[in-house]
């Protein structure tokens, strides 16, 4: 269980247990569509699909990632061909976070929590209306909070801090 403390110290409890994401959690998630890719490209993103067995796919596997914007090329998204829609949306939003300074302000791990919070709050407008995608995002958010706690020893400034109960 994760306890969430706001800036005035009032406790709230998030009712999810943490654990690693498994392949079974990916079942039922929406796949990437060419329409989504094309709309992101129209917004100036360079999107490369890493096919199974390719060097790009091996690179992502070595990082334990489904996708990455950390390629050294501005506005570039590298994503596995078998990744899901929410993964592509997350990487698109990471590019936006970089552009508007969220990553500079919160750090990489804080930005990971921030983007998942954003995606969960705005799931409908992002077209994430599949319960499997929402459940996956909720689990990934908790895992990112765990990592953030390890990096920041429980502090998540300037917003709130997440601590294990």
C-alpha positions as CSV (number, residue, x, y, z in Angstrom):
1,X,0.0,0.0,0.0
2,X,1.2,3.5,-0.7
3,X,0.3,6.5,1.5
4,X,0.1,9.9,-0.2
5,X,0.8,13.0,2.0
6,X,-0.3,16.3,0.6
7,X,1.5,19.6,1.4
8,X,-0.5,20.2,4.5
9,X,0.1,16.8,5.9
10,X,-3.3,15.3,5.4
11,X,-3.0,11.6,4.6
12,X,-4.8,9.9,1.8
13,X,-4.4,6.2,1.0
14,X,-4.1,4.7,-2.5
15,X,-5.6,1.3,-2.5
16,X,-3.3,-0.6,-4.8
17,X,-0.5,-3.0,-3.9
18,X,2.8,-2.7,-5.7
19,X,4.6,-5.4,-7.6
20,X,6.2,-5.9,-10.9
21,X,4.2,-5.7,-14.1
22,X,3.7,-9.0,-15.9
23,X,3.0,-9.9,-19.4
24,X,-0.6,-10.9,-18.3
25,X,-1.2,-7.2,-17.4
26,X,-0.6,-6.3,-21.1
27,X,-3.4,-8.7,-22.2
28,X,-6.4,-6.7,-23.6
29,X,-4.5,-3.4,-23.9
30,X,-5.1,-1.5,-27.1
31,X,-2.5,-1.8,-29.9
32,X,-0.8,1.1,-31.6
33,X,-2.7,2.2,-34.7
34,X,-1.3,3.9,-37.8
35,X,-3.8,6.7,-37.2
36,X,-2.2,7.5,-33.9
37,X,1.3,7.3,-35.3
38,X,0.3,9.6,-38.2
39,X,-1.3,12.2,-35.8
40,X,1.9,12.3,-33.7
41,X,4.0,12.6,-36.8
42,X,1.8,15.6,-37.8
43,X,2.7,17.2,-34.5
44,X,6.4,17.0,-35.4
45,X,7.4,13.7,-33.8
46,X,9.8,11.3,-35.5
47,X,8.5,7.8,-34.7
48,X,10.6,4.7,-35.4
49,X,9.0,1.3,-35.0
50,X,11.5,-1.3,-33.6
51,X,10.7,-4.7,-35.2
52,X,11.3,-7.9,-33.3
53,X,15.0,-9.0,-33.8
54,X,16.2,-5.5,-34.9
55,X,19.0,-3.6,-33.3
56,X,16.5,-1.0,-32.0
57,X,14.4,-3.8,-30.5
58,X,17.4,-5.2,-28.8
59,X,18.4,-1.8,-27.5
60,X,14.9,-1.3,-25.9
61,X,15.1,-4.8,-24.5
62,X,18.4,-4.1,-22.9
63,X,16.9,-1.0,-21.2
64,X,13.8,-3.0,-20.1
65,X,11.7,-0.5,-22.0
66,X,8.8,-0.7,-24.5
67,X,9.7,2.7,-25.9
68,X,12.1,5.6,-25.4
69,X,12.5,9.3,-26.1
70,X,16.0,9.1,-24.8
71,X,17.6,8.6,-28.3
72,X,19.7,11.7,-28.6
73,X,17.4,13.0,-31.4
74,X,14.9,15.8,-30.5
75,X,11.2,14.8,-30.8
76,X,12.1,11.2,-31.5
77,X,10.2,8.2,-30.2
78,X,11.6,4.7,-30.6
79,X,8.9,2.1,-29.8
80,X,8.6,-1.7,-30.1
81,X,6.2,-2.9,-32.8
82,X,4.3,-4.9,-30.2
83,X,3.9,-2.1,-27.7
84,X,0.5,-0.8,-26.8
85,X,-1.3,2.5,-27.3
86,X,-0.7,3.9,-23.8
87,X,3.0,3.4,-24.2
88,X,3.1,5.5,-27.4
89,X,1.0,8.2,-25.7
90,X,3.3,8.2,-22.7
91,X,6.4,8.7,-24.8
92,X,4.6,11.5,-26.8
93,X,3.8,13.2,-23.4
94,X,7.4,12.8,-22.2
95,X,8.4,14.8,-25.2
96,X,6.0,17.5,-24.2
97,X,7.3,17.3,-20.6
98,X,10.8,17.9,-21.9
99,X,9.7,20.8,-24.0
100,X,7.8,22.6,-21.2
101,X,10.4,22.0,-18.5
102,X,8.6,19.3,-16.3
103,X,11.6,17.0,-16.5
104,X,14.0,19.8,-15.4
105,X,11.7,20.7,-12.5
106,X,10.7,17.2,-11.2
107,X,13.6,15.1,-12.4
108,X,13.3,12.0,-14.6
109,X,11.6,9.8,-12.0
110,X,9.2,12.6,-10.9
111,X,8.3,13.1,-14.5
112,X,7.4,9.4,-14.8
113,X,5.0,9.7,-11.9
114,X,3.7,13.0,-13.3
115,X,2.9,11.6,-16.8
116,X,1.1,8.6,-15.4
117,X,-1.0,10.8,-13.1
118,X,-1.8,13.0,-16.1
119,X,-2.7,10.0,-18.3
120,X,-5.0,8.6,-15.6
121,X,-6.7,11.9,-15.0
122,X,-7.2,12.6,-18.7
123,X,-7.7,9.0,-19.9
124,X,-10.9,9.8,-21.7
125,X,-9.5,12.7,-23.7
126,X,-6.5,10.6,-24.6
127,X,-8.7,7.9,-25.9
128,X,-7.8,5.4,-23.2
129,X,-11.2,3.9,-22.5
130,X,-10.0,0.3,-22.2
131,X,-10.0,-1.0,-18.6
132,X,-6.9,-3.1,-19.3
133,X,-5.0,0.1,-20.3
134,X,-6.2,1.9,-17.2
135,X,-5.3,-1.0,-14.9
136,X,-1.8,-1.2,-16.5
137,X,-1.3,2.6,-16.0
138,X,-2.3,2.4,-12.4
139,X,0.1,-0.4,-11.7
140,X,2.9,1.3,-13.6
141,X,2.3,4.5,-11.6
142,X,2.7,2.6,-8.4
143,X,6.0,1.1,-9.6
144,X,7.2,4.5,-10.6
145,X,6.3,5.9,-7.1
146,X,8.4,3.0,-5.6
147,X,11.3,4.0,-7.8
148,X,10.8,7.7,-6.9
149,X,10.9,6.8,-3.2
150,X,14.2,5.0,-3.7
151,X,15.7,7.9,-5.6
152,X,14.4,10.7,-3.4
153,X,14.1,8.9,-0.1
154,X,10.3,9.5,0.0
155,X,10.3,13.2,-1.1
156,X,8.4,14.3,-4.2
157,X,8.7,18.1,-4.2
158,X,7.1,20.5,-5.0
159,X,3.8,18.6,-4.9
160,X,3.4,15.8,-2.5
161,X,5.5,13.0,-1.2
162,X,4.8,9.3,-1.5
163,X,5.8,7.0,1.4
164,X,5.3,3.4,2.1
165,X,2.8,2.8,4.9
